[in-house]
Amino acid sequence: MKYAIEAEGLVKRYGDKSALDGVDLAARTGSVLGVLGPNGAGKTTAVRVLATLARPDAGRALVGGYDVTRQAAKVRELIGLTGQYASVDEKLTGTQNLLLVGRLLGLSRPAARARAKELLARFGLEEAADRAASGYSGGMRRRLDLAVSLVSRPRILFLDEPTTGLDPHARGELWDVVRELTADGVTVLLTTQYLEEADQLADDLLVIDRGRVAASGTPAELKALAGGHRLDVRPLRAADLEKAETILGAKAADGVLSVPVHDLSVPPALLRDLDDAGIVLAEHALRLPSLDDVFLTLTGDHR
């Protein structure tokens, strides 16, 4: 099967508001599809429809080859879901959370215990297995939540902003888990507000704005749409800002000047020009676009 997830013209309304307004998407089997967009763009609604938690008002979606509306039970047999907030029972231990889900899924006690032990080891939670989840750190709770979603060995996994609020170390741990899953052939649909996260993990990207697809493509293709690299410089002395603006042909924002770079031979020349003018820099960096750069380029600033 080429595509594990396919959707055409998905529409979902809440009252007179369209949370999804004709969304098309496709996730290749064994790949990561990153879905980007700001809060309220429709990312979570798309996940809920694809995971059979909400019925679309129009359009069609197939997950694992099954229609999410007419064959919802079949879809649920194939998928796992980790939402924006950890859904584990904090009064139960790590082991008990996993055993509970295993038993609810119909596993025998020995099978549920074996699966719990396997997942606790995989997610580095063995030492905390018999501690109440309320005592877990945010990263540990997130790992347990992801482990719970994998009890049934899903072939398709929905991750809805799974790293929001996590520190960089915990975020990196979750990234490693996603890489391991896709290496095993699992298809992942990942919603996120972090371009860095999507860039690290996603094979393909979809940008949603106000319930509509603003753009799609690989991370490199979307960054190219946002203008490629940028050179950011911050003069040490505020008095040098105006002179630096003249040299770089850019306006400062919060003391930082940002210049689009289409030729990587240009930044060294610009830095030499600043040095020749006696402008001392507090910092400078050549970077790829941030999510803000990509999103504002594709959709415009509509605050």
Summary of the structure (lengths in Angstrom):
residues: 303
radius of gyration: 22.8
end to end distance: 40.9
largest distance: 75.1
contacts: 961
relative contact order: 0.14
helix: 39%
strand: 29%
